[in-house]
C-alpha cells in the first residue's frame, strides 16, 4: 500500500508450513493477514504498541483506550522484528516521520537455509559464498604477491626436480650399476654428481621457499591485522559492545594467522601437489596405461570420501571455533577481574568454570581428531591398494624380462610419489574447514556496517560550545527508546547538571553529545552545525570527558595523563596534575610520575585513578567538558578541592555534568531532570525545589538517606 509505514512477516511454529502471516502498519490502521484470513485494526484510540515476550513465543500487542489487543504472535526468532515494529510505530504515534528504512525488517535467520544466524552476526557460515571473501583477501595481499608468486614458482621447481630424481636413479642402475660392460668412471661419477646436484638444488630451493613464505606471510598478516584493528576502532560503541574483547582479540590474532598460513603455505602446497599428481599421471599413462589405471583406481573413492568429510567437518570446525573462542573469552574475563575473584575467594569456582569451558572445547576437538584418526587409515589403505597391483604387475614384467630393475625402481618411486599428493589432499578438508571458518569470522567484522560515520562534506570546525538537542530519540536496542523527544538548549559557557533516577538516560545523553552514537530521530547541533557534518576527529579533539568508568592504560602515570595531549610539556602536565589533586600523591610514589600504574591502573586506589582521569581531561583543555560522576570515588574534602579547581576550568567552557550526589551540581547554571528518557524539568536548584516535582523528590530522598545511621556524609551529602 502507498501509505504503508512498516510491515512484518511471521511464522507461528517450527517450520514454514505452520501458521504464517503478514502485518501492514498504515497511517489509519493495521491490516493483519494470517492463515488466509484478513482483519483490519483501526489506529483510532491507539495509545502505544508493545512487544511482549512469552514462553517460547513473542507477541506484538496494541494498547488502546479499551484495553490491550493482540496483533500477531510468532516464534522467538521474530523478537527483533516485532521489537523494531513496536518501536517504529511508537515513534510514529509521537509524531515522527516514517523513513524508507522503516519499511525494511530483519529476521535473525538465514533466508536461504532458515538456520539462525550466529550470535551478533548477520552472516550464515553455511550459505555465504567464500569465493568472494577469498578474492577480497587476495586484494589485501597486494604487497606480498611477489613473494607468494615466488614461493609458488619454487614449489613448481621443487616438484619438477623431484620428478627428475627417479629418472636419474634409473639411469644410474641400468646404465652403470647393472650394465653388462664396465662403465667409464667419468660417466659414472657424472651421474652420481647429477643426483647430488639435484638433491642439493631441492634443499636450496626449500630454503628459498621458506624465506619467500615468511616474507609473504609477514606482509599479509600485518595488512590484515591493521585492517581489522582499524575497522574495529571505526565501529560505534553499540557495534563493539555486541562482541566481547576476547572474541575480537581472537579474530585479530588467531583467525588472521590461520588465513596467513593458508595463503602463504597451503596455496603453494596445493599447486605443487596438483601439478605433481597431473605430471605423474601423464608419465604413467604414457609408459603403460594399464599400470596407470591400477595405481589410480582408488582415487575416485578417496575423492568421494573427502567430499563427505568436507560436508561433515565444516559445521564441526565452526563449533570448535566457537568453543575455542569461548575458552579465550573466559580466560580474559577471569584474568581481567582477578581482584574481584580473590576478594570473594572464588578461585575454586572460576577454576571449575574454566575447566568446564576447557572440557567442552576439548570434547569437540577430540571428536574431530577421532574422526580423522578413524577415517585417515581407511583412506590411506584405499590409496595403497594400487601398490599391491603394482607389485604383482611389475614383478611379472621383471621375471619376463620386459622391465629392467632401474625401470622398476623409477616407477616404484613415481607410484610412491603419486600417493603423496593424494595423502596431502586427504588433509585438505581439515585445512579448508579451519580456513573457511576463520575467513567468515574475519569478514563478518570487516563487513560490519559502520553506523557512526562522517558525512561526505564533513568539516573540521572550531567549537564555541552552543549545544542544541532537537527532538532527539535514541535506543540501544530496537525494543525500547532510552531517550524520547529530548529538546534542550545549552549556551556557551553554561554548566548544565543532568540528574535523574538510574536508567533515565543521563549517560546516553552525553554519549550522543560526544557522538559515540547517532540519534535514531532528531538532530544534535553544535554552534548550529549538525554533529554529522563535523568530523569525529575535530569534534572529539575539542571535548574532554571524565567518564563514570575510570580506565587507565598499562604504562606510567605520566603517559596516562599525557594520553589526551601527547605533545604536552612537563609543566603543563604538572599544572593539570595539581589542579586535579594528582601531584600530592604522585610525588610520594617510588618513581614519581614515571611509576608504572599496572593494568587498568590497579596499583592506584579508586579515588587516585579518578583524579588521574580528571587531570587527563584538564590537560586536554577542551571547549566542551563532560563529567560523568567525575567525583564519585572521592571523599568530601578531596571533592571540594577538585570542585574548586573545576570551577576555574569551566569558566568560558560549556560543561555537562552528571552526578548522583546532588551536592556536586551546586554550581550548575541549570539542572535538567530526566525521567524515563524524557526531559521532565529544567531550571535552577531553587526553581526546581519550589516546584516540588521529581527533582524535589530526589533531593528529599537523598537528605533522608543522609540521616540514616551508618551512611557517611560523602555517600549521601544533602545539596
N, C-alpha and C positions, 0 to 999 in steps of 0.2 A: 504494500500500500504506500501511497505517496506520503502520508502523514505518519508513517511508522517511525517510532523513536528508537526502539531497540527490540530485538527478538531473540528467543532461545529455543533450542530443541532439546528434548529429553527422552529418556527411556526408563521406565519403571520396571526393573528386573535385571537378571544376569546376562541377558543377550538381547540382540536387536529385534527378536521376534515377539518380545513381550510388549506391554503397553507402551506406545510411543506417541509423541505429540509435539506440538509447537505452540508458543505463545507470542503474539504480536502486541507490543505495547504502543498504543496510539495516543494522540493528544486528548481524545474524548473517551477512551476506554481500552479494554483488553479483549482480544479475540483468542480464545483457547480452543485448540483442536486436539482431541485425544480419542484414540480408538474409533476414528471415523465420525465422532460426534463433535459438534461445534457449539460453543456458548459465548455470549458477549457479556462482559462485566463493565458497566459504565464507570467513568472516572469521577463522576459527581459524588461528593461525600467522602472521597478517599483522603485519609489523613497521612498515611505512611505505608511503606512496603517493608516487609520483614522476611529475613531468611532464617528459618527455624530448623535446627539440626535435631533429628530424632535418632532412633535406634536403627542404624544401618540405612537410613534414608535422610533426605533433606527436603524440606517443603518451602515453597515460596507463598507467602501469605500477604493479603492486603488488609490493612487496618482501616475500617470505615467507621462512620458515626454509629452504625447499628451493630458494631462488633467486628471481630476478625474473621476473614473468609479465606479458604484455601484456593489458591490459583492453580498450582500444579505440584506434583511430588516426583522426585527422582532418586536414583541411587547416589551414593556418596561421591561418585565420580563427578557429579554436577554441582558440588558445593561451590566451587569457584565461579561457575556460570551463574547460578542463582544469586550468589552474593553480589556479583557485578551488576546483575539486572536490578536488584533491590536498591543498590547504591545509586545507580544512574537515575532510577525513577524517583527516588527521594530528592535528588538534586533537581530534577525536573519540577517536582512539586514546590521546591524552594525558589523556582524562577530561572534556573539555569537553562541556557540554550543548547539543545542537543547537537552533537557533532557527528561527523561520519564515523568516527571511531566507536560511537555508541552502538552502531548497527552491527558491529562485529562481536562475536562471542567466542570464547576459548574453552575447550574441554581438555582435561588433563589426561587424555588417552590418544594414542596414535590413530588417525583416521583410516589408515590402511589395514593394520593388523588388530586394532582395537585393544591393544595392550596398554596399560598405564605407562605414562612417561616416568623416567627415573626422577627421584626427588630433586626439586629445584631445577628442572630441565624441561625443555620442550623438544627434545631430540629422541627419536626412537632408535636405539642402537641396532635393532634388528632390520629396520626398513630403510634407514638412512643410506645414501649412496656414498660409499667410502672412496670411490674413484675420484670424485670431485675434491675430497679432502686431500688425497694424495697429490693431485695436481697443484693444489694450493701450497702444500708443503714443499713440493718441488720448486715452486717460485720463490719460496722463502730461502731455499738452499742455493740461491744465485751466487753468493760469494764463495761457496765451496764446491761449485760444479766442476771446476778444473780438476780438483783433487778426486772428486767422485769419478769423473771420466778416466783419469789416470789409473785409479785403482781398478776400474772395470777392464781397461786395456791390459793391465798387469795380470788380472785374473785370466783373461783370454790367452795371454802369452804363456802363463804357467800351465794352462790346460793343454796348449799345443806341445810344449816341451815334455809334459808327462806322457803324451801320446807317442812322442818320438823315442822315449827310453825303451819300451818293449821291442821296438823295431831294431834298435842298436844292439840290444841283448841277443836278439835272434841272429843278427849278422855275426856277432862275436862267437856264438855257439856253433852255428852251421859252417861258417867260413874259416874259422880258426881253431876252435877247441875240438870240434868233431870232424875237421877236414881230413880227407884221405891223404893229402900230402902235407908235409910240414910247412906251416905258413911262414912268410917273410916276417922277420922280427919287427921291422919298422912299421909294417902294416898292422901287425898285432898291437904294437904299442899305440899306434894312432887310433885304433878302435877303442882301446881302453881309455885313452885321453879324451876321446869324444864323449864317452859315457860320463867321465869325470867332469868334463866341461859342462855338459847339460845339467848334471846334478848340481854343480856349483851355481849355474845360472838360475836354476829353480830356487835355490836358497837365497841368492842375492835378490831376485825379484820378490821373494817373500818379504824380505826386509823393506824393500821399496814400497811394497803394497801396504805394509803396516804403517809406514811413515805417511803415505797418502791417506789412509783411513783415519789416522789420528788427526791430521790437519783438517780433513773434511768434517770429521765428527766435531772437532772443537769449534770450528766456524759455525756449523749448523746449530749446535746446542746453544751457543752464545746468542745467535739471532732469535732462536725460538724462545729462549727464556726471557730475553729482552722484550720480545713482542707480547708474551704472556704477562709479564710484570707490568708493562705499560698499559695493557688492556685492563688488568685488574685495578690499577690505580685510577684509570679513567672512569670506572664504573661508579655509580652512586652508592651511597651507604645502603640503600634498600637492596640493591643487587648483590653487594658484597656480603651483607649480613645473612643472605639466604644460604650461604655456604660457610662451613667452619674454616678457621685458619688452617687447621691440619689438612683439610681436603685441598685447599688452594695451594698449600706448600707441596702436597703430593703431586699435583698436576704440573707445577713449575719444575719440580726436580725429577721424580721418578718417571712420569709419563714422557717428559721431554727426552730423558735418557733412553727410554725404550724406542722412541722414534729415531733418535740418533743412531742407535745400533742397527736399526732396520735399514736406513738409507746408506750408511757407510759400510756395512758388513753384509747384511742379508741380500741386498740388491745385487752386489757384485758376485757373491757366492751363488745366487740363483742363476745368474747369467753363465757363470763358469760351469755349473753342473748341467745346465740345459745344453750348452754347446758341447760339453764332453759327451753327454748322452747321445746327442744328434750325430756327432762325428764318429763315435764308436759304432753306432747303429749302421752308418753308411759303410764303414770299413768291414764290418761283419757280413753285411748283405752282399758286398762286392766279392768277398772271399768265398762265402758259402751261405746261400740264403737259408738252407736247412739248419745250419748251425745258428744263424741269427734268430730264427724262429724259436729254436729250443731255448735260447738264452732269454728272449723277450717274452716268452709265453706267459709268465706270471704277471707281467707288467699291468695288463688291464684289471686283474683282480686287486693288485696293490693300489692302483689309482682309484678304483671304486671304494676300497676301504678308507682311503684318505678323504674322499668326498663325504662319506658317512661320518668320519671323525670330525671333519670341519663343522658339519651341522650340529654335532653334539658339543664340541668344545667351545664354540663361540659363546653361548649363554653361560657355560661353566666358568670360563675365564672372566666374563663380566662379573659374575658372582664373586669370584676370587678377588677381583679388583676392589669391589665394594667392601668385602670383608677386610682386606688389607688396608683400605682407606680408613675404615672404622677403627682398626687397630692403631693406625697412625694418629687419628684424632684423639683416641683415648689417652695415649701417651702424652700428647701435647696438653690435653686438658689436665691430667694429673700433675705433670711437672709444673705447669703454669700456676696451679693452685696448691702447690706443695705446702705452703704455710698454713692454709686452711686445713689441709689433710692432717698435718701434725698437730694443729691447735685442737682439733676434735678427736685426736687419737684414732683416725680412720685408716691407718696404714693397712691393716688386715683387710678391711672392706675394699679398699682400692686395689689391693693385690688380687683379691678374688675377682673384682670386676675386670682387671686386666687379663687375668688367667682365662676368664670366660670368653672374652673377645678373642684372645690369642688362640684358644682351642677351636673357636668357630672358624677362624681363618685357616688354622691348621687342618681341620677336618676337610674343608673344601680343597685345600692344596693336596692332601693325602689322596682324596678321591680322584683328583685329576692325574696325579702321578701314578696311582694304582692302575688307572685306566691305560696309561701309556705302558706301564710295566707288563700288563697282560697283552695289549694289542701289538706292541713293538716286536716281541719274539715271534708272534704269528706272522706278521708282515715280513719280517726278516727271513723266516723259514720259507714263505711263499716265494720271496725273491731268490732264495738259494736253491729252489727246486731245479732251476735251469742248470746249475753247476753239476748236478748228478747226470743229467742228459749229456752235458758237455764231456764229462769224464768218460762216459761209455762211448760216445761218438768219436772223440779224439783218440782214445785208446785203441779202438778198432782200426783207425786210419794209420796209426803208428805201426801196429802189427802188420797191416797190409803193405806198409812201405810207401803209402801215398802222402804221408806227412812227416816232416823232419822233427827232431827233438827241439830245435830252435823255434820252428813254427808253432809247436805245441806250447812252448813257454811264452811266446808272443801273444797267442790268442788266449791262453790262460790268464795272462796279465790283463788283457783287454776285457775279458769277462769279469775279472775281479774289479776292474775299474768301472765297468758299466753298472755294477751293483752299488758302487759308491754313490753316484748321483741319485740312484733310486732310494738308497737308505737316507741320504741327506734330505731328499724331498719328502720322505716319510715324516720327518720332524717339522716340515714347513707348516702344517696346520697349527701346530702349537705356537710357532713364531708369529704366524699371521693372526691368530686369535689374540695374543698379547698385544701385538702392534695395533690391530684394529680397535681394541678396547681403549688403548691409550690415545689413539687418533681421535676417536669420538669424544673422549673426555677433554682433550685439549681444545678441539674446535667448538665444543659446547661452550667453553669460556670465551674463545675468540669471536664467536658469532653472537654472543650476548648483546642485545641491543642496548646502547647507551641511552638512558632516559634523561640525563642531565648533560646537555651539550650547548656549546656556544652557537648562536645563530651565525649565518653566513657573513653578515656585515657587523659582527660584534666588535666593539672598540674598547681601547684602554681609556679609562675615564678617571679624572681626578675627582674624588668624592668630597663633598661638603658635609653630608650627613643628614639630609632630609629623607626620611623613610616613610613610604606610604604602602599600606596593605589595602588593596581594593577588592572587596568581595571574595576573599581567599577561602577556598575549601581544599582540604587535603586529608588523605587517609593512607596509611602504610599498606593496608590490605583492602581488597575490593569490598569487604563486607561492611565497613564502617568508616565514617569520616571522623578523624581526630579533631580537625578544625572545620567549622562550618560558617561560611559567610562572614568572615572576620574583616572588619573595616577599622583601620587605625592609622592615625597620622602622628608621626614623631618629628619634631622640629630639630634643626641642627643645634647641638649643644645641650639638648634635653637629656635628663636621666629618667628613664622610664622603668618602673618596677613592675614585674609580671608576677602576680600572685594567683593562687587558686589551689584547689584540692589536688591530690595526686591523680594523674591521668587526665587532667583538664586540658592539656595540650601546650604547656609552657615551654618545655624543651623543643617540642615540634616547631613552635613559632620561631624560635631563634635559629633552628636548623634551616628553616625556609629563608630567613634573612641572610644567612651565610651561604645559601644556595647549595646545601647538601642534598636537597630535594627541590623539585619544581612543583608548584601548586597544581592540583588537578583542575581547579577552576579559579578564575580571577587572576590578578597580577600583583607583583610586588615591584615597587619602583623606588629607586634611589636618585634623588635630585631630578625627579621627573622622567628618568630613563628606566625602562623595564630591565630587570636583572638579566634576562636572557639576551639583551643587547649589549651587555658589558662582559668582557672576557672574564672567565673564572679566575685567572691569574691576577688580573688587575683588581678585581673585587676583593679577593681574599688577602691580597698583599696590603690592603688598607683596613682590614678588620682584625682586631685582636680578640682572642677568646680564652677564657678560663672556664673549662667545662667541668661538669659535675664529676666525671670520672677522670681523675688526675693520672696522666700517663707520662712516665719518664723513660727515655731510651737508655739502653745499656751504653755507658760511657761515663765521662767525668761530669761533675757539677757544672763546670764552665761550658761544656759542649751542650748540655741540656738548656741552659739559659740562652746561649747563642743560637739555638735552633731556629728561632724566629728571625734572626738577623745575623747570618754567618760572618759578615764583614764588620761587625761591631767592634769598636775599640775596647780596650780593657777598662778604661774609665767609664764608658757607657754601661758596661756590664756591672761594675761596682755600684754605679748610681742606681740602676734598676734593682739590684740586689738589696741595697739599703732601703729603698722605698718599700720593697715587698717584705722586708724583715728577714732576708736570707743571710745577709752579711754577718749578723750576730752569731749564727751557728756555723757558718761556713769557715770562719777564721779558727774555730775550735776543732775542725776536722783534721785528721793526720796530715793530709796533703793539701789542705785548704780547698781552693776552687778546682784543683786537679784531682780531687778524691773521686774514685770510682763509686758510682751510686748503685751499681748492681742492676740485674734485670728488673725492669719496671720500677726501679728506684727503691728496691726492698730494704736497702740499708738505712733509709731515711724513715722518719715517722710520717704518719698521715698528714699532720699539720705542716711538717717541713716540705713534703712533696707539693702540697698545695701552694706554699709560698714560692717554691721554685716555678710553678706554673704561672703564678701571678707575675713574677719577675720576667718570665719569658714574654708575657703579653705586654708588660710595660716597656721592655726593650724594643718591641715591635713598633712602638709609638704609633698606634693605629688612630684612624679618624673615627672609626666606629668601634666601641668596646662592648664585648659580650661577656657577662658574668653569670654563669650558671652555678649557683650555690658556691661562689668563689671562696667564702669564708666558713664553709660548713664544718671543716675539721679543725678550726682554730678555737682556742679558749677566748673568753670575753676580753681579756686585756690585750692579747695579740690582735684580736679582731678590731678593737678600737684603734690600735696603731695603724693597721693596714687601711681601715676606713678613712683615717685622716690622710694617709698617703694617696689613696684613690681619689679623694676629694680634689687634691691638687692635679691629679692626672686627668680627671674627667672634665676639667674646665675647658670649654671650647670644643669638646668632643661629644658625639652622640653615644649615649650609654644605655644598654638594655640589660637589666639585672633581674635574675630570678633568685628568690630566697624563700625557704620555708620559715626561717627565723625572721619575722617581720621587722625586728629592730634593725636589720641590715639595710632596710629600704627607707630609713627615716629621713634621708636627704634626697629622696627621689622627687623630681618635679611633678610627676603624676604617677598614679598607680592604675594598672589595668588588671581587672579581675576577670579571669577566665572560668567558665563553668560549662562542662560538657561540650568543649570545643567552641563555645561562643563567647563573645565579649559581653559580660554581664554588667560590669560597672567600670567607669573611668572617672578619675578625679584625684584630688589630693587626699592625704590621710584624714584630715579633719572633715572634708566634704563627705567622704565615704562613711566615716563613723556616724556623721549626722543623719545619713540616710537609713542607717540600721538595716542594711541589706546583707549580702553574702560576706562582704569584707568585715563588717561589724561582727558577724558570727565567727569568722576566723580569728579575729583579734580577741574576742571574749573567750573562745576555746583555748587559745594559747595562754592567756592570762590565768585562766582556771588551771591549766596544766602546770604553770609555774608555782602554784600554791600547793601542789600535791607533794607529799613527803617523798624524799628520795630522788626528786627531779632537780638537777642542778640548774643554776641560773643560765649557764651557757647553752643548755639544751632547750630551754623554753623561756626566753627573756621577753617580757612584755614590751611592746613598742612604746 
